[in-house]
Amino acid sequence: MESEPLLTGSASQGSVNYGSHHGGHSDAESEEPPTTRTPSYTAAVHEHDGDLYIQQAVVFIEDAIQYRSINHKVDSGSLRLYRWYYSRICQWGLGFTIAVILALAFVEKPSSITYTSDPRYRPTPWEPPCGLTETIEIVCLLIFIADVAVKSYVIGWEEFCINKWLIGYVVVIAASVVDWAITVSMICNETIRVRRLIRPFFLLQNSSLMKKTLKCIKRTLPEIASVILLLALHLCLFTMIGMLIFPRSEDPKKNGEWETYFRNLPRALSSLLVLLTTANNPDVMVPAYSLHRGYALFFILFSVCGTYILMNLLTAIIYNQFRGYLLMSVQTSIIRRRLGIRAAFEVLCCKRQGHSSNSEDHEERVQVNTVLEVMSRVQMKSFYRQAVIKAAQEFRDGFLDGEAFQRLFDELDKDRIREHPPNPEYSLPILQWIQSTCSHYYLTVVGNVVALANVICICTVLVLDSEKVVSQRDGYYMEVINCAFILYYVLEMVLKLIAFGWRGYLSYKNNIFDGLFTVLLLVLQMAIFLTYRISYKMIPVQRGLLSLWEMVRLVNMLIVFRFLRIIPEIKLMALVASTLVDLVKNLRAFAGILVVVYYVYAVIGIWLFHGAIPPPGGSSMGSNSSTENSTSNITMECGSYEQLEYWPNNFDDFASSLVLLYDVMVVNNWQVFMDAYTRYTTEWSKVYFVSWWLTSSVMWVNLFVALILENFTYKWDKCHALSVSDVERTRYETTVQRMFREHVQEPTQEELLVQLQQHPHLHLIR
């Protein structure tokens, strides 16, 4: 263990002992209690010690940038291993390994390698030979074993023993290896592979934000459970009232509501539960409503209280409680960043004191040159590195105290302002005129109007040819129209290149988008002319892979996509688009947990319902014990699974299971799937579908709505007073930490020092 100090000394606020270094000291000073202030100061520090302090500071700053914990070993060898582990190539390799082991579910039995999931047309799927997927899997598991070994080494045994995620990591790997050995020993003939269910754990444990999100959900569950309990009470109350209002009548004509929706308690509960999601409205009330108008009040009252009050109240509680716990997690992340920066400052102070015996240098300050050396080694975005270096160079006396050192890294929380390169200077008057004219905003407006006119022409032709088959469509007129527009697009791009220069042109994202599609359109247009020498009223025969109409159709698609260039020119539209992009880039953790839930439910669904619904006309009727019972499960009633021909939606393989779960999450006609699997299996299958609806539609959809609102509100507050050009120049690095940054309380320097004293491998003596 790293218990021996590298350096001891005294300063006005104490001195710091960092790490262990091989062949460390064992003198009496290392045995002094932490509160001892020693008047002596050891000034003999070896050259490699000074480099170790720089290396420690570099790693601590990288930890701060990535919001990582600094509770790891700080000796030279461990730091090198630590930086290698968190290097981009290593992390990408680990992420690729996780993706591979999760993707095995698409290939393993039952395989999803078919062009359709419809059992009526699905061919026999290709299944890999025994040993192929198992070999890939054991390679992935060996990589995970190496991963947990490296993590355990760099944080130390004591930290490993209290880290529940790492212990769980070891347990999951061990269980997977045991189950893998069982599969190999049975020559891949086992019925269930348990390790498929626990594979998503590898994705969870690799993301700190996923862990925090999962912890937030766990803490939010009691509040959610209270509202769900109220919702269940509401459902049960109206179910009993409904069964009292709609009993079985002696007149068969009045039994429509009872027979279809309130025949027994399970059916009544499921009918009203589906009505809560509005999926069977107004179907559920039509039989009763046709008998008397007053019956509509029962269903309207149920929907108003349940759907519009309780469900929205549940949304508000999920948003409020989850936001509160997420704010606590962000607070922890901010403390990690401040702690990492303070730890870097302390080790740099130790380096400076170790090279100086002057008593006045005992004040905790860091030389600017040392900071610059550290920043040159830190792996971070070049923009932020330059910003920190520029801020450090503004200190004329050449030294930084603790607070100034912390303020340097406030640059990490600032938005990046992108400066465009200066326009080129021309001597020719014609080029100067082109530059002054084409660099004006009006050229972009004219280009957008032309693009809109092109899209309108395409829509007109599509309307005129909507009733014609592909062979009857004449691509000549559309080709001529597109050719004229494409020539204008090329001219616009050339003029902008002259006006801004190629560097200035590429500094605008919308120019890159516009130029890329323009080049693609020009290439396609040239390919059309080379392939088909078109003359008036002459429809050439197909040459090569694509007919003329197919090539024109491809051009039309690119033109329609190119029309999206108008988005950056409208501020509100640009904010919406950038919000969507940020959700993809920065909120991957929330989507990751949704992937985990989808994966687990899909595996469970395959275990429970694989082959439960047989294809129509099949000789076998699933797992039913008799032909009579099997035939009774089939129904061709209007709105049933069979009548709607929902055959491709099944649990017969992993890919189709994911699609079916998505269909249920959308809640449109989800009662059709629940009714079908209830008829073909058991009433208890409803538990599976209802639990999935609660998890996906109630929990996660509401969370995503909340996060979209937070993301959009953050961006709107940032730039609602800015112009469109200023919004384009400002690159908002929207992260969860930034979204809640204004609500986070900053830790004091004393609190940071107290936490540093508790570091298991970094020994602070005060």
PyMOL commands that set and color helices and strands:
alter all, ss='L'
color gray80, all
select helices_A, chain A and resi 28-31+47-65+76-85+88-106+132-155+157-162+164-185+195-198+200-205+208-245+252-254+256-261+265-276+283-289+293-354+359-362+368-377+382-392+402-413+429-438+441-464+470-472+476-506+509-531+548-569+571-586+588-609+627-633+654-666+670-680+685-719+724-729+736-739+741-743+749-757
alter helices_A, ss='H'
color red, helices_A
select strands_A, chain A and resi 15-18+366-367+399-400+416-417+730-731+762-765
alter strands_A, ss='S'
color yellow, strands_A
deselect
rebuild
show_as cartoon
